[in-house]
Amino acid sequence: MKNLKSGLFTLLVALIGGFVALWAYTRYFEEPKVIMVQQGQTMRYASLPASDSGELPDLTFAAENSVHAVVHIMVTQKGSYYSQNPLFDWFFGERGSSQQRMPVRQGFGSGVILTANGTIVTNNHVIEEADEIKVILNDKREFKAKLIGTDPQTDIAVLKIDAKDLPFLRYGNSDDLKLGQWVLAVGNPFNLTSTVTAGIISAKGRNIGINQNISGIESFIQTDAAVNPGNSGGALVNTRGELIGINTAIASQTGSYTGYSFAIPVGIVKKVVADMLEYGEVQRALLGVEIRDVTDSIARRMHLDKIEGVYISKAQSGGSANLAGIKDNDVITSVDGVDVNSSSELQEQINKHRPGDKVMLVIKRDNKKQPFNVTLRNKHGDTEIVKGDNDHEDIFGAKFVALSDRDKQELGIRYGVKIAELGNGKFKDAGIKRGFIITQVNKNAVSEVDELTRIIKKSRGGILVEGIYPNGEVAYYVFGIDTK
């Protein structure tokens, strides 16, 4: 009985204590908060802000600032006569021969105004082989354009129109671009003038193998802004309305936009344009190295601690890199503080410079990084500005470039030299057009410009020129020369 009373007393004390504790908690402490999801609340992915959240960039300033500085370019190839019987022409002249006229062709593209007095940049492939170039401004004014220069290696051309007080775009910095950054593509796709599309930077330093020049330079900015035929030569701009690239190519199996477009970085554009305006031709600075991307197999073979940079398989004796102390099997990781992890990225950085410029390379050797100061040289091995390049020797008003292996393969020929520029002279008077590939002169094969010069110097009385146009049309031309 005594034990029962003791147990009841203990239970009573416990109950009273519990009530006291509950009263004190509710009296002096806040009620706990529970976050509830309300019925009907819209669920959103974190990466997709609401349309009224203000997180999307305002692209109106960039669009309005750039659309008036992008022009429509119309090119015309005049029809020309070519003989179906060159031997008849050779003996009796053109009056006795049967001739056919090549059809007139027109092409369209875009361009970007760089100065208020009418300097315009576009793609070389937009104006290639053009006899007439017309520029149409956004306000519908039309001008005949003068060709200042072309650079097939980077697919850039510079034009000039006689105008003043024009709207123009200022250069941005393509090195500062980041993946995911918003950009605008401005141009004239399908002859729809003043078209603006938006996208993001998808990749940098792309080499897509589209440049047919044997020494072509590719380090494209890849975007998903819609670009179509006619956009070539147009502007890629950032949200501040600054020029960061020239739209050049698309990856497509249909010929129209399918999600991938490519632009030449403005760092390359700026340097090429400046060279053409100052020197009349592009000044190439060379490292004098044979390079490859660092792959897993190279990293394993060379015992590299990390897959990064650009591998030097050969530092040419007497080249810029070799003279600075750089060796075979070194790895270049940066140029002037800009990281390079592919051959195209390295080419982009070096091609911003001229012979005689100094660059600072960071080299990895034995898995240790060290800086090297390199003085860049030209293809002749010195630091002088290159003038009067033999590959561009003026012959009868024409300047030539060597034919690339890709050109030979596509056209089914084994040799030839291509007319890169065509001014007044006997070639133009005979009806030959820019872009024509000379394969034979007076039945002698021509594979180098020196051979062409030598054959012409030995000729007496007349010249029979045989060749092919890039579209596959075979043509023959005959003209006389003075005999002394």
SULHU-V289851 format. One line per field, one symbol per residue. ss: DSSP state (2 for helix, 1 for strand, 0 for the rest). phi: phi as a letter, one per 30 degrees, with the letter a starting at -180 (. if undefined). A space follows every 50 residues. Layout:
ss=???
phi=???
This chain:
ss=02222222222222222222222222220000000000000000000000 00000000022222222001111111100011100222222202220011 10001111111110000011111222200001111100000111011111 10000111110000000000100222000001111110222000111111 11111100000000000001111000000000001110000011111111 00000000001111122222222222222000000100111110022222 20000000011111100002222000000011111001100022222222 00000001111111100111111110100000000000022200100111 11002222222000001111110002222000000011111001100022 2222222200011111110000011111110000
phi=.ddddddddddddddddddddddddddccdddccdcdddiddcbdddbdd dcdiddddcddddddcddcccccccbcddbcbdcbddddecciddcccbb cdddbbbbababdcbdcjdbcbddddceidcbbcccdddidbbdccddab bedcibbccbcdabhddbccdcbddddbdiddbccbabdhiddhcbbbab dcabidccicddddcdcbaddcbcddbbejdejdccbddcicdbacdbbb caccjcdbkbbbbdddedeedddddddcciadcccbdibcbbddcddddd dchddadaibdcdacddideddddjdbeidbdcabhicdbbaedddeedd ddccejdcbcccccbhibcbdbcccdbdddjbcdddbieddcedbhiccb bdddddedddcibcakbcddbbcdldddddjdcdjdcdcbbhicdbcbdd dddddddddbibbcccabdedjddbbbbacbdcb
